[in-house]
Amino acid sequence: MKRNTLYLSFCILISLAFSIPSFAQSWFDDGLSPEFHQGRRDLLREKMPENAVAVFFNNPVKNRSNDTEFEYRPNSDFYYLTGFREPNAALIIFKTPQNIAGEMVSEMIFVQPRDPSREQWDGERLGIEGVKDKLKIKHTYLNTDFLKNPAVDFDKFSQTLSFNLPEIEGGRHNATLRAMVDAFKAVNPSPARPADQILSQIMNQMRGIKTAEEIEILRKAVAISGHGHIESFKSIKPGVSERAIQGVHEFVHKAMGAEYVGYGSIAGAGNNSTILHYVYNSVRDLQEGVMLMDIGAEYRGYSGDITRTVPVKGKFSPEEKAIYEIVLRALEESTKASKPGADFRTLGQISKEIIDEGLAELGIIKKGQNHRYLPHGVSHHLGLDVHDRGGYGPLEPGMVFTIEPGIYIPNGSDCDPKWWGIGIRIEDNILITENGHENLSAFVPRSVADIEKVMQEEGVLQKLMKSME
């Protein structure tokens, strides 16, 4: 009997997996071509000051507990420029080609060697030849040769551009990275702060405008994130837990080919919906109130970032609906204003004015009163980081960003207790086009009627529970 129940549960999960699209690819077929990364390096070189050199280090390995490490994720800038996903690596880009060992070189990458014994434990490494073959970076060297052979004379350059060097934990996994950073510090003992700012500003400009290749990957990341929300709507019923709903999202992400979540999943119900970055998701038996879900999938390094707020009982109470409609109106009006030439400040002002007016009409605040019911900005860039690089001036075609107004009324707030414990945030992912915008997450239900309709469907959690009876 137990074997039959487990088999039925497995079949339910498989049927759900086959009911949604999959974007799965192999590890090295990441949807970004070597030509993309080469184009990014060429553009950086074009923007660099004369007679400058730029140096990047990949992220260190992070210890999780005792002798286990967090799954490795490369530094976003490093990946953007190279496509390389392994630790203990460095990248050097010259403004003009340099004579290195008798050959004119415009860029160099230093990577860890192939090592069959370590690869049996930790997985495949590309090594020098793999980087040359798959990533098309011609001048590839072992990381143990960084600043040794071939040598780079940093004294020749008027500016050495680098970011703040990574904080490196101890342990064998980071020993080579530490040696590379120490070698760099020895020849650049006091990096000039303006040089750091120059490189950071260049990367902001570049990463703030997405190429066609990036936009296609972001579309998939947003699609995966949105399907996670839709499937979760169906499973939210009295008696479920916050963590179970988080699990539905993340199962859909994996089933559709996403590698990770883009950030810590937020699935907070009741008063937890008023906590902006609530990631504990520990309440086990939900009975009433709203559930705020701010959860996005990371696909090939790029993250979606969608928030929806739904009623646990499947139907909004009058108070919940009133707050929800204000936030939805703020989202819709800010979205309408999203077009080339507008700016982020305007989007925020539109949302704030609508929320202030709505709260005053409900008697939660007095007209013109300062309040903390919207304590955050309403937009940020979206890409390789969920809070991605980019400027916050005029909107330009190719920008991808969020619009996410919200109202949060914690228990004990200075208003009628009937409003307490209601936290509403609605967040969409917006692409600026030549003539306006495209809402990449518009397919995820937002209206009260559409949300309540989807929530009447039976979810995967209920199907699993039935299989266990």
Secondary structure, 3 states (H helix, E strand, C coil): CHHHHHHHHHHHHHHHHHHCCCCCCCCCCCCCCHHHHHHHHHHHHHHCCCCEEEEEECCCCCEEECCEECCCCCCHHHHHHHCCCCCCCEEEEEEEEEEECCEEEEEEEEECCCCHHHHHHHCCCCHHHHHHHHHCCCCEEEHHHCCCCCCCCHHHCCEEEECCCCCCCCCHHHHHHHHHHHHHHHHCCCCCHHHHHHHHHHHHHHHHCCCHHHHHHHHHHHHHHHHHHHHHHHHCCCCCCHHHHHHHHHHHHHHCCCCEECCCCEEEEHHHHHCCCCCCCCCCCCCCCEEEEEECEEECCEECCEEEEEECCCCCCHHHHHHHHHHHHHHHHHHHCCCCCCEHHHHHHHHHHHHHHHHHHCCCCCCCCCCCCCCCCCCCECCCCCCCCCCCCECCCCCEEEECCEEEECCCCCCCHHHCCEEEECEEEEEECCCCEEECCCCCCCCHHHHHHHCCCCCHHHHHHHHHC
